[in-house]
Amino acid sequence: MKHTLTLGVCAFALLFSAACSKHSTGRISAKYPACLDKKLEAFLKSGGSCPKGNSVKQYLFQGKKVYVVAPGNCGADMAATVMDDQCNEIGYLGGFAGNTRINNEDFGNAVYQETVYQD
């Protein structure tokens, strides 16, 4: 498991190295909030993610862009973090309770925009 996590972090570092060569800012893309890079890196380094299936997806929800950071599919009760465009955590989806509501609204109303990151 430790080797898998190390490989995942190395792969993520390579992804960011490629992003640095394409974008002078060193970010995934200038169209995403800069804080998203830091949150994703910290998430993957924390060991709170699965070896495969980690993702960050952008949605339009309650008139704003939000990002869902999902920890992959190695555990049935793992929750995905929902963040606003300033990386403030506004809620969690799934988890042990199977939550589907953010700010008292069903997240099923969110409109998928694009995948920011997926391994």
VMD Tcl script that draws the C-alpha trace (Angstrom):
set ca {
  {0.00 0.00 0.00}
  {2.79 2.41 0.90}
  {4.52 1.69 -2.41}
  {1.26 2.23 -4.27}
  {0.76 5.58 -2.57}
  {4.36 6.56 -3.35}
  {3.83 5.64 -6.99}
  {0.61 7.66 -7.02}
  {2.34 10.72 -5.62}
  {5.18 10.33 -8.14}
  {2.69 10.02 -11.00}
  {0.91 13.11 -9.71}
  {4.24 14.98 -9.55}
  {4.90 14.01 -13.16}
  {1.47 15.30 -14.11}
  {2.26 18.64 -12.51}
  {5.70 18.69 -14.17}
  {3.98 18.36 -17.52}
  {1.53 21.07 -16.52}
  {4.41 23.36 -15.58}
  {5.94 22.99 -19.01}
  {2.63 23.89 -20.67}
  {1.61 26.72 -18.36}
  {3.98 29.34 -17.06}
  {2.01 29.46 -13.80}
  {2.84 25.80 -13.03}
  {-0.84 25.05 -12.51}
  {-3.07 22.32 -13.94}
  {-4.71 25.02 -16.04}
  {-5.20 28.73 -15.64}
  {-8.95 28.25 -16.02}
  {-9.18 26.54 -12.59}
  {-8.64 28.22 -9.20}
  {-4.98 28.13 -8.11}
  {-6.00 26.73 -4.73}
  {-7.27 23.60 -6.48}
  {-3.71 22.53 -7.31}
  {-2.70 22.73 -3.65}
  {-5.82 20.94 -2.43}
  {-5.37 18.10 -4.91}
  {-1.69 17.67 -4.10}
  {-2.39 17.65 -0.35}
  {-5.26 15.21 -0.83}
  {-3.11 12.73 -2.74}
  {-0.17 13.06 -0.34}
  {-2.36 12.58 2.73}
  {-3.05 8.96 1.93}
  {-6.77 9.74 1.97}
  {-7.13 8.49 -1.54}
  {-7.30 5.16 -3.35}
  {-4.55 3.88 -5.64}
  {-6.87 4.40 -8.63}
  {-10.03 6.30 -9.42}
  {-9.25 9.60 -7.68}
  {-10.86 12.50 -9.48}
  {-11.72 16.17 -9.41}
  {-14.78 17.16 -11.41}
  {-16.27 20.58 -12.00}
  {-20.03 21.16 -11.74}
  {-22.38 24.10 -11.90}
  {-24.40 24.05 -8.67}
  {-26.63 26.75 -7.23}
  {-25.37 29.13 -9.93}
  {-21.69 28.66 -9.04}
  {-18.78 26.48 -10.12}
  {-18.00 23.79 -7.58}
  {-15.43 21.01 -7.54}
  {-15.97 17.47 -6.30}
  {-12.80 15.77 -5.05}
  {-13.53 12.05 -5.03}
  {-11.21 9.57 -3.28}
  {-11.61 6.76 -5.79}
  {-13.48 3.51 -5.40}
  {-11.51 1.38 -2.95}
  {-14.01 1.89 -0.14}
  {-17.79 1.94 -0.21}
  {-18.12 4.50 2.58}
  {-15.61 7.12 1.41}
  {-17.03 10.62 1.00}
  {-16.26 13.06 -1.79}
  {-15.51 16.66 -0.79}
  {-17.43 19.46 -2.50}
  {-15.59 22.79 -2.68}
  {-16.47 26.22 -4.01}
  {-14.22 28.12 -6.43}
  {-12.12 29.39 -3.50}
  {-11.57 25.83 -2.20}
  {-13.82 26.28 0.80}
  {-15.36 22.94 1.70}
  {-19.12 23.31 1.41}
  {-20.09 19.70 2.05}
  {-19.56 16.01 1.42}
  {-21.24 13.49 -0.85}
  {-21.60 9.78 -0.23}
  {-19.81 8.42 2.77}
  {-21.28 6.08 5.33}
  {-24.60 7.95 5.38}
  {-24.81 8.23 1.59}
  {-25.31 11.99 1.69}
  {-26.61 13.60 -1.52}
  {-27.39 17.11 -0.23}
  {-25.22 20.23 -0.23}
  {-26.60 23.49 1.19}
  {-30.00 21.81 1.63}
  {-30.26 20.99 -2.08}
  {-29.92 17.63 -3.77}
  {-26.62 17.49 -5.64}
  {-28.46 15.63 -8.40}
  {-29.44 19.13 -9.57}
  {-25.78 19.95 -10.30}
  {-24.76 20.16 -13.95}
  {-21.52 18.36 -14.82}
  {-19.05 20.67 -16.59}
  {-15.80 18.73 -16.98}
  {-13.20 16.47 -15.40}
  {-10.28 18.46 -14.03}
  {-8.20 15.46 -12.92}
  {-8.57 11.68 -12.94}
  {-6.09 8.88 -12.35}
}
mol new
graphics top color blue
foreach p $ca { graphics top sphere $p radius 0.5 }
foreach p [lrange $ca 0 end-1] q [lrange $ca 1 end] { graphics top cylinder $p $q radius 0.2 }
display resetview
